[in-house]
Amino acid sequence: MSRAGDQSNRRMLKEAGRPVARAAALLGPRQSRVAAAAFPRIGPGRAGAMVKLGAKCLLAGDPAVGKSALAQMFRSDGAHFQKNYTLTTGIELLVKAVSVPETSDSVEFFIFDSAGKDLFSEMLEKLWEQPNVLCLVYDVTNEQSFNNCAKWLEKLRAQAVGMYIPGVLVGNKTDLVGRRVVEQKQAQEWADKHGLEYCEMSVKEMKNFEAPFHILAKSFHQLYKEKVETFHSLA
């Protein structure tokens, strides 16, 4: 990226009130330049025009539930599944666009995949500011990872108090049928209670790994449409 382009991206972040210096320090120079595009301003498009939206997506959950595997599989369209993972020790940024069904529009996700440990809570707070969508992952064979979803959701929503943020709860590792301890009905009820969509998947078997982001794209696009309608009603 040119020096002028980098400066332009930094101005975008400053205008949106984002912590550029902190993001650059945590993500590194390469990823910080990419992160500058992760904070879109939603506005009305021209009638009949294709709309491209950008959304900051926070991916959260306990260690070893499959967050990084999900993000990598989604970004590579199922072509990349790493069998031997090392735990994420900070923040990773992945970018991927999703078409919105039954429209010509799309949502480009800037996915912040974070370590699932409280040790990194200060780092998370710095980069989790004002998310657009949330993806909360747990392991269906690990009841504690499901119980901890309440803690993660509280942390996520604390970054956007008073705002509606579309979110999805994801149960991973459904391939481990004999070891399952969290039933689908239980998780669905919890998601409904907390205003989240719900889906299950098996990243290992490459089943349904795109579903969470398609759900989020549809929800975020609907939110955009509602904002446009409100804008036109006030015009």
PyMOL commands that set and color helices and strands:
alter all, ss='L'
color gray80, all
select helices_A, chain A and resi 3-15+20-27+29-35+67-75+118-127+143-147+149-160+177-179+184-193+211-234
alter helices_A, ss='H'
color red, helices_A
select strands_A, chain A and resi 52-60+91-99+106-114+133-139+167-172+197-200
alter strands_A, ss='S'
color yellow, strands_A
deselect
rebuild
show_as cartoon
